Amino acid sequence: MTTLELGAFWAALDAVPVADDAEALYTTDTAEGRLRRANLASYLAHVGIGADTVLVAEAPGWRGMTNTGIPFTSMRELGTLGFDVLVPPDPTAPWEASSRVVHAALQDWSGPLPLAWAIFPHHPFVAGDRLTNRTPRPAEVRSGAPVALALLEALGAARGSGHPVRVVAVGRKAQGALALAGIDAVAVRHPAQGGAAQFTEQVRALQR
């Protein structure tokens, strides 16, 4: 995807409000935010080129995307992506279980890799403890919906007419969040809390 195609995406991302118990991951006001933004841009440019499927999670986790800026990618997977990325100097965690499962499930994927995103793009945490995750509020989901829609539109523009983009929710919570945003999606099992095997089976069945 080109910078021109992603203009509306970046504008929508920058417009999402940030509560006191959430962290804006892609702000240009901090070195960490600029690193994540650069990594996300590289990810979108490389994986988004031919992607016809988008895996949508609920929100970033503190062990993975909050460090790297790339959905379902922790420090452990950062060096295996096949394109240049920036390495966070002070990550909060060396790995994330869900990231490991997702990358393993996609390892033998035939054709363009699915693109991943989170319906709420900020990191929601329990007040007072950034090294936690909380469920985004309905209002936060609604505020993140324009970002997801802009991303889907950019993917559609990159692929051209006649090539629809498929939306897959990672977990029922993500599916419900997408429904609140007016986006229909099929759901696969979330890889966390014993769901790794079922998630892997369901994702591999999505190959076209």
Secondary structure per residue as TSV (DSSP state, phi and psi in degrees):
chain	resnum	aa	ss	phi	psi
A	1	M	-	360.0	142.8
A	2	T	-	-91.0	165.2
A	3	T	T	-58.9	-37.7
A	4	L	T	-62.9	-44.7
A	5	E	T	-65.4	-28.6
A	6	L	T	-94.3	3.3
A	7	G	H	-56.8	-46.0
A	8	A	H	-67.8	-32.4
A	9	F	H	-63.5	-51.0
A	10	W	H	-63.0	-39.3
A	11	A	H	-63.6	-42.5
A	12	A	H	-66.4	-39.1
A	13	L	H	-62.8	-44.1
A	14	D	H	-69.2	-18.1
A	15	A	T	-90.7	-6.6
A	16	V	S	-71.5	123.9
A	17	P	-	-62.6	152.3
A	18	V	-	-119.1	116.1
A	19	A	-	-76.6	170.0
A	20	D	T	-65.2	-26.1
A	21	D	T	-107.1	40.1
A	22	A	E	-146.0	155.9
A	23	E	E	-123.0	124.8
A	24	A	-	-76.0	114.0
A	25	L	T	-79.1	-25.4
A	26	Y	T	-114.5	23.4
A	27	T	-	-65.3	144.7
A	28	T	T	-89.1	4.0
A	29	D	T	-83.9	-12.3
A	30	T	S	-129.7	157.2
A	31	A	H	-63.4	-39.3
A	32	E	H	-63.4	-42.4
A	33	G	H	-65.1	-40.3
A	34	R	H	-66.9	-36.2
A	35	L	H	-64.5	-47.8
A	36	R	H	-61.5	-40.8
A	37	R	H	-63.7	-42.1
A	38	A	H	-63.9	-42.4
A	39	N	H	-65.2	-41.1
A	40	L	H	-63.3	-41.1
A	41	A	H	-61.6	-42.0
A	42	S	H	-64.9	-40.9
A	43	Y	H	-62.3	-47.3
A	44	L	H	-64.4	-37.7
A	45	A	H	-67.1	-36.1
A	46	H	H	-90.1	-49.7
A	47	V	H	-80.8	-30.5
A	48	G	T	-75.6	-9.6
A	49	I	T	-56.9	-49.1
A	50	G	T	-121.9	7.5
A	51	A	-	-61.0	132.5
A	52	D	-	-115.3	2.5
A	53	T	E	-134.6	138.0
A	54	V	E	-120.3	122.8
A	55	L	E	-91.4	117.5
A	56	V	E	-111.1	118.1
A	57	A	E	-92.3	-178.4
A	58	E	S	-84.4	-49.0
A	59	A	S	-163.6	158.7
A	60	P	-	-65.4	147.5
A	61	G	-	-102.4	155.2
A	62	W	T	-72.2	-17.5
A	63	R	T	-88.7	-19.6
A	64	G	T	-121.0	-91.5
A	65	M	H	-56.9	-31.3
A	66	T	H	-64.9	-26.0
A	67	N	H	-85.6	-50.8
A	68	T	H	-90.4	-25.5
A	69	G	S	85.1	-4.9
A	70	I	S	-109.9	125.8
A	71	P	T	-56.4	140.3
A	72	F	T	50.8	40.2
A	73	T	-	-139.0	115.7
A	74	S	-	-101.8	-176.6
A	75	M	H	-59.3	-32.4
A	76	R	H	-63.2	-36.6
A	77	E	H	-93.4	-7.8
A	78	L	H	-60.2	-35.5
A	79	G	T	-87.0	5.2
A	80	T	T	-110.5	9.8
A	81	L	S	-79.0	-23.1
A	82	G	S	90.0	7.1
A	83	F	S	-147.3	161.8
A	84	D	-	-71.4	134.8
A	85	V	-	-138.0	163.9
A	86	L	-	-93.3	142.9
A	87	V	-	-101.3	121.5
A	88	P	-	-59.5	132.4
A	89	P	S	-74.1	-28.2
A	90	D	S	-133.5	68.4
A	91	P	-	-66.8	151.2
A	92	T	S	-80.3	-17.6
A	93	A	-	-158.5	149.6
A	94	P	S	-81.9	-18.2
A	95	W	-	-160.3	166.1
A	96	E	-	-137.5	131.3
A	97	A	H	-59.5	-45.6
A	98	S	H	-63.5	-38.6
A	99	S	H	-61.8	-43.7
A	100	R	H	-59.3	-44.7
A	101	V	H	-65.7	-43.8
A	102	V	H	-62.6	-47.0
A	103	H	H	-64.5	-37.7
A	104	A	H	-66.2	-39.3
A	105	A	H	-65.7	-30.3
A	106	L	T	-95.0	1.3
A	107	Q	T	-59.3	-40.5
A	108	D	T	-104.5	22.6
A	109	W	-	-63.3	132.0
A	110	S	-	-97.6	131.4
A	111	G	S	93.4	-173.4
A	112	P	S	-61.2	135.5
A	113	L	-	-65.8	146.3
A	114	P	-	-64.2	149.7
A	115	L	E	-93.0	143.9
A	116	A	E	-113.3	149.8
A	117	W	E	-156.5	171.1
A	118	A	E	-122.6	133.5
A	119	I	S	-62.4	-33.9
A	120	F	S	-108.5	113.1
A	121	P	-	-82.4	-12.7
A	122	H	S	-85.2	165.2
A	123	H	E	-93.6	110.6
A	124	P	E	-86.3	129.4
A	125	F	-	-131.7	163.2
A	126	V	-	-68.7	130.5
A	127	A	T	-48.8	128.5
A	128	G	T	91.1	-7.3
A	129	D	-	-140.4	97.6
A	130	R	S	-64.9	-25.0
A	131	L	S	-87.6	48.3
A	132	T	S	-143.7	169.2
A	133	N	-	-125.4	144.4
A	134	R	-	-133.2	161.4
A	135	T	-	-71.8	131.0
A	136	P	-	-65.4	145.9
A	137	R	-	-74.2	156.8
A	138	P	H	-52.8	-38.8
A	139	A	H	-65.4	-34.8
A	140	E	H	-69.7	-39.3
A	141	V	H	-60.9	-45.0
A	142	R	H	-62.8	-36.6
A	143	S	H	-70.0	-26.8
A	144	G	H	-86.9	-13.4
A	145	A	H	-57.7	-43.3
A	146	P	H	-59.8	-28.6
A	147	V	H	-67.9	-47.3
A	148	A	H	-61.8	-41.2
A	149	L	H	-64.2	-41.0
A	150	A	H	-64.5	-37.7
A	151	L	H	-65.1	-43.6
A	152	L	H	-63.6	-38.8
A	153	E	H	-65.2	-39.6
A	154	A	H	-65.3	-40.7
A	155	L	H	-62.9	-43.3
A	156	G	H	-62.0	-40.1
A	157	A	H	-66.3	-37.8
A	158	A	H	-68.7	-34.3
A	159	R	H	-83.7	-27.9
A	160	G	-	89.8	167.3
A	161	S	T	-66.1	148.6
A	162	G	T	87.5	2.4
A	163	H	-	-128.3	80.6
A	164	P	-	-65.1	152.4
A	165	V	-	-99.0	128.4
A	166	R	E	-91.8	135.0
A	167	V	E	-108.7	126.0
A	168	V	E	-122.2	122.6
A	169	A	E	-86.8	131.2
A	170	V	E	-91.5	92.3
A	171	G	S	99.9	155.5
A	172	R	H	-67.9	-33.1
A	173	K	H	-62.6	-42.2
A	174	A	H	-65.4	-38.3
A	175	Q	H	-62.4	-43.2
A	176	G	H	-64.7	-38.0
A	177	A	H	-64.4	-40.8
A	178	L	H	-65.4	-39.7
A	179	A	H	-61.9	-40.3
A	180	L	H	-59.6	-31.8
A	181	A	T	-86.4	-0.3
A	182	G	T	81.0	21.5
A	183	I	-	-112.9	119.9
A	184	D	-	-79.9	136.3
A	185	A	-	-151.5	145.7
A	186	V	E	-81.1	155.3
A	187	A	E	-114.2	142.2
A	188	V	E	-116.8	160.6
A	189	R	-	-63.1	138.4
A	190	H	-	-70.0	140.2
A	191	P	S	-71.3	-14.6
A	192	A	T	-77.6	164.9
A	193	Q	T	53.6	51.8
A	194	G	T	83.0	9.4
A	195	G	T	-97.4	7.8
A	196	A	H	-59.6	-48.0
A	197	A	H	-65.1	-45.0
A	198	Q	H	-67.4	-40.7
A	199	F	H	-58.3	-47.9
A	200	T	H	-60.4	-45.1
A	201	E	H	-62.0	-45.1
A	202	Q	H	-68.6	-39.6
A	203	V	H	-67.1	-43.7
A	204	R	H	-65.1	-27.0
A	205	A	T	-72.4	-13.9
A	206	L	T	-79.0	-12.7
A	207	Q	-	-60.2	134.6
A	208	R	-	-93.2	360.0
